[in-house]
Amino acid sequence: FGGTAGNIAYALTLMGEHPVICATIGHDYHRYYEWLTNSGISTENIRIIEDELTASAYITTDRADNQITGFNPGAMKYRTSLDFDKFNPKETIVIVSPGNLEDMVSYPRLCKARGIDYIFDPGQSLPMLDAGGLIRAIEGCRILISNDYELELIVRKTGLTKEALLKLASTMIVTMGEQGSLVSTPDGETSIPAARPKKVLDPTGAGDAYRGGLISGLVRGKGIEHCARMGSVCASFAVECYGTQDYRFSPEEFNERLNGCF
């Protein structure tokens, strides 16, 4: 779910999974629907808003990989529609990513009411979420995931320490670009190094690719540290290409890098 849904779904599809996108899209959807269909990604749960253009993000990246983003919400101003009752809680995991703010608050509640595991990934929507809604969304999530800057915002906005947040979420993952990621559980912290790419062309979308690899590991029943390594490897392929949905890898290439990096 959310504005990064297409990127995460694409990564999951490369991993051999079958994701369901829940998002809104504008009347300019035709070319992207064709792309999704050709990539084997279902559009069944995407709501078309005929009076709006699709949400658009314009990201400027400097030579040090610092980024500034300009964003027009467009169709994202409207809520999505998803029937949670049609999903088997034992076979479902939801990731709540940046998107319509009402959905970002209500979907965690709907997941908890039905016993569905979910990952909370507030990302660039953090400035718009109030402290109470943010805390309620984090409480009970399987994983709270953010980058290091976003974690600082969460701590500042909620007034909770990292230790207090970990009592609300079962696991916390903080991504740190080329420095890898940090997995925190009640048992302690584990640093996961970044997988080494063959070349670095564009970091845009690497975080979404990480989430795709991570979720694929969770679906397969892997331990959280192994899942984070899978996320790291998936992200390493993403930075080798310009654009967020232009990279490719085969299962053999993925496993070779996974086994060679860790």
C-alpha positions as CSV (number, residue, x, y, z in Angstrom):
1,F,0.0,0.0,0.0
2,G,1.1,3.5,-0.6
3,G,3.1,5.7,-3.0
4,T,6.0,3.3,-3.1
5,A,3.7,0.4,-3.7
6,G,4.7,-0.1,-7.4
7,N,8.4,-0.1,-6.5
8,I,8.0,-2.7,-3.7
9,A,5.6,-4.8,-5.8
10,Y,8.1,-4.8,-8.6
11,A,10.9,-6.0,-6.3
12,L,8.7,-8.7,-4.9
13,T,7.8,-9.9,-8.3
14,L,11.5,-10.2,-9.2
15,M,11.8,-12.3,-6.0
16,G,9.1,-14.6,-7.3
17,E,6.3,-13.4,-5.0
18,H,2.7,-12.4,-6.0
19,P,2.1,-8.9,-4.4
20,V,-1.2,-7.1,-4.3
21,I,-1.0,-3.3,-4.8
22,C,-3.6,-1.2,-2.9
23,A,-3.3,2.4,-4.1
24,T,-5.0,5.2,-6.1
25,I,-4.1,6.3,-9.6
26,G,-5.2,9.1,-11.8
27,H,-6.8,9.2,-15.3
28,D,-3.3,9.0,-16.8
29,Y,-3.0,5.4,-15.7
30,H,-3.0,3.6,-19.0
31,R,0.7,3.3,-19.7
32,Y,1.5,2.3,-16.2
33,Y,-1.2,-0.3,-16.1
34,E,0.3,-1.8,-19.3
35,W,3.7,-1.8,-17.5
36,L,2.3,-3.5,-14.4
37,T,0.5,-6.1,-16.5
38,N,3.6,-6.9,-18.5
39,S,5.5,-7.2,-15.3
40,G,3.0,-9.7,-13.9
41,I,1.6,-7.3,-11.2
42,S,-2.2,-7.3,-10.6
43,T,-4.0,-3.9,-10.8
44,E,-7.2,-5.4,-9.3
45,N,-7.0,-3.3,-6.1
46,I,-5.9,0.0,-7.5
47,R,-8.6,2.6,-7.4
48,I,-8.8,4.9,-10.5
49,I,-9.6,8.6,-9.7
50,E,-10.8,10.0,-13.1
51,D,-10.7,13.6,-12.0
52,E,-7.0,13.6,-10.9
53,L,-3.5,13.0,-12.3
54,T,-1.5,10.2,-10.6
55,A,0.7,11.3,-7.6
56,S,4.1,12.5,-8.9
57,A,7.4,12.8,-7.2
58,Y,10.4,14.7,-8.7
59,I,13.7,13.7,-7.1
60,T,16.9,15.7,-7.5
61,T,20.0,13.7,-6.5
62,D,23.5,15.3,-6.2
63,R,26.9,13.6,-6.6
64,A,27.0,12.7,-3.0
65,D,23.6,10.9,-3.3
66,N,21.8,13.6,-1.3
67,Q,18.2,14.0,-2.5
68,I,15.5,16.7,-2.6
69,T,12.0,15.6,-3.5
70,G,9.1,17.7,-4.9
71,F,5.7,16.0,-4.6
72,N,2.2,16.4,-6.0
73,P,-0.3,14.1,-4.3
74,G,-2.9,14.1,-7.1
75,A,-5.0,11.0,-6.8
76,M,-3.4,10.1,-3.5
77,K,-5.6,12.7,-1.9
78,Y,-8.3,10.0,-2.1
79,R,-8.7,6.9,0.0
80,T,-8.1,3.4,-1.3
81,S,-10.6,0.6,-0.9
82,L,-9.5,-2.8,0.2
83,D,-11.6,-5.6,1.7
84,F,-9.4,-7.0,4.5
85,D,-11.9,-9.8,5.2
86,K,-11.0,-11.6,2.0
87,F,-7.4,-12.2,3.2
88,N,-6.3,-15.2,5.3
89,P,-4.4,-13.6,8.2
90,K,-2.0,-16.6,8.3
91,E,-1.0,-16.1,4.7
92,T,-1.0,-12.3,4.5
93,I,1.5,-9.6,5.4
94,V,0.8,-5.9,4.7
95,I,3.2,-3.1,4.3
96,V,1.8,0.4,5.1
97,S,3.9,2.8,3.2
98,P,3.6,6.6,2.4
99,G,0.2,7.2,0.8
100,N,-3.2,8.6,1.7
101,L,-2.9,9.8,5.3
102,E,-6.3,8.5,6.4
103,D,-5.4,5.0,5.1
104,M,-2.1,5.1,6.8
105,V,-3.9,5.6,10.1
106,S,-6.8,3.2,9.5
107,Y,-5.0,0.3,7.8
108,P,-2.9,-0.6,10.9
109,R,-6.1,-0.7,13.0
110,L,-7.8,-2.9,10.4
111,C,-4.9,-5.3,10.3
112,K,-4.7,-5.6,14.1
113,A,-8.5,-6.2,14.3
114,R,-8.1,-9.2,11.9
115,G,-4.8,-10.5,13.2
116,I,-2.9,-9.6,10.0
117,D,0.8,-8.9,10.4
118,Y,1.9,-5.6,9.0
119,I,5.0,-3.5,8.5
120,F,4.7,0.2,9.2
121,D,6.8,2.4,6.9
122,P,5.8,6.0,7.3
123,G,8.6,7.5,5.3
124,Q,8.1,10.9,3.8
125,S,4.6,11.1,5.2
126,L,6.0,11.6,8.7
127,P,5.7,15.4,8.8
128,M,1.9,15.1,8.1
129,L,1.1,12.4,10.7
130,D,0.2,13.6,14.2
131,A,1.9,12.0,17.2
132,G,-1.1,10.1,18.4
133,G,-1.9,8.5,15.1
134,L,1.8,7.7,14.6
135,I,2.0,5.9,18.0
136,R,-1.2,3.9,17.4
137,A,0.1,2.8,14.0
138,I,3.5,1.7,15.4
139,E,1.9,-0.2,18.3
140,G,1.5,-3.8,17.4
141,C,3.2,-3.7,14.1
142,R,5.5,-6.6,13.2
143,I,8.2,-4.3,11.9
144,L,8.8,-0.5,12.1
145,I,11.1,0.4,9.2
146,S,12.6,3.8,8.4
147,N,15.9,5.3,7.4
148,D,18.1,7.0,10.0
149,Y,16.7,10.5,9.4
150,E,13.1,9.3,9.5
151,L,13.8,7.6,12.9
152,E,15.0,10.9,14.3
153,L,11.7,12.4,13.1
154,I,9.7,9.6,14.7
155,V,11.5,10.0,18.1
156,R,11.1,13.8,18.0
157,K,7.4,13.7,17.0
158,T,6.3,11.0,19.4
159,G,8.6,12.0,22.3
160,L,9.5,8.3,22.7
161,T,13.0,6.9,22.9
162,K,14.2,4.2,20.5
163,E,13.9,1.7,23.4
164,A,10.3,2.8,24.1
165,L,9.4,2.4,20.4
166,L,10.8,-1.1,20.4
167,K,8.3,-2.0,23.1
168,L,5.5,-1.0,20.7
169,A,6.9,-2.7,17.6
170,S,8.2,-6.3,17.6
171,T,11.2,-5.3,15.4
172,M,12.7,-2.1,14.2
173,I,14.8,-1.8,11.1
174,V,16.8,1.4,10.2
175,T,18.3,1.6,6.7
176,M,21.5,3.7,6.3
177,G,22.3,3.6,2.6
178,E,25.8,2.4,1.9
179,Q,26.4,1.7,5.6
180,G,23.8,-1.1,5.5
181,S,21.0,-1.4,8.0
182,L,20.4,-2.0,11.7
183,V,18.0,-4.6,13.0
184,S,16.7,-4.1,16.5
185,T,14.7,-6.7,18.5
186,P,14.1,-7.2,22.2
187,D,17.2,-9.6,22.1
188,G,19.5,-6.8,20.8
189,E,20.8,-5.1,17.7
190,T,22.5,-6.6,14.6
191,S,24.2,-4.6,11.9
192,I,23.6,-5.8,8.4
193,P,26.2,-4.6,5.8
194,A,25.2,-3.3,2.5
195,A,25.6,-5.8,-0.4
196,R,28.2,-4.6,-2.8
197,P,26.8,-3.7,-6.3
198,K,28.9,-3.9,-9.4
199,K,28.4,-0.2,-10.0
200,V,26.4,2.6,-8.4
201,L,24.3,4.7,-10.9
202,D,21.2,5.8,-9.0
203,P,20.1,5.2,-5.3
204,T,16.5,6.2,-6.0
205,G,14.2,3.3,-5.2
206,A,16.9,1.3,-3.3
207,G,14.9,1.5,-0.1
208,D,11.8,0.1,-1.8
209,A,13.9,-2.7,-3.3
210,Y,15.2,-3.4,0.2
211,R,11.7,-3.7,1.5
212,G,10.8,-6.1,-1.3
213,G,13.7,-8.4,-0.5
214,L,12.9,-8.2,3.2
215,I,9.3,-9.1,2.7
216,S,10.1,-12.0,0.4
217,G,12.3,-13.4,3.2
218,L,9.4,-13.0,5.7
219,V,7.0,-14.8,3.3
220,R,9.5,-17.7,3.1
221,G,9.7,-17.9,6.9
222,K,13.4,-16.8,7.2
223,G,14.8,-15.2,10.3
224,I,14.8,-11.4,10.5
225,E,18.5,-11.1,10.0
226,H,18.5,-13.3,6.9
227,C,15.5,-11.3,5.6
228,A,17.5,-8.0,6.1
229,R,20.4,-9.5,4.1
230,M,17.9,-10.4,1.3
231,G,16.7,-6.8,1.4
232,S,20.3,-5.6,1.1
233,V,21.0,-7.7,-1.9
234,C,17.8,-6.7,-3.7
235,A,18.7,-3.0,-3.1
236,S,22.2,-3.6,-4.5
237,F,20.7,-4.5,-7.9
238,A,18.4,-1.4,-7.8
239,V,21.3,1.1,-7.5
240,E,23.0,-0.4,-10.6
241,C,20.3,1.2,-12.8
242,Y,18.7,4.6,-13.4
243,G,15.0,4.5,-12.4
244,T,13.2,2.6,-9.8
245,Q,11.7,-0.3,-11.9
246,D,14.4,-0.9,-14.5
247,Y,16.7,-3.4,-12.8
248,R,16.6,-7.1,-13.3
249,F,18.1,-10.2,-11.7
250,S,17.5,-13.9,-12.0
251,P,17.1,-16.2,-8.9
252,E,20.6,-17.5,-9.7
253,E,22.1,-14.0,-9.8
254,F,20.4,-13.1,-6.6
255,N,21.5,-16.2,-4.7
256,E,25.1,-15.8,-6.0
257,R,25.3,-12.3,-4.6
258,L,23.5,-13.2,-1.4
259,N,26.0,-16.1,-0.8
260,G,29.0,-14.0,-1.8
261,C,28.2,-10.9,0.2
262,F,27.5,-12.5,3.6
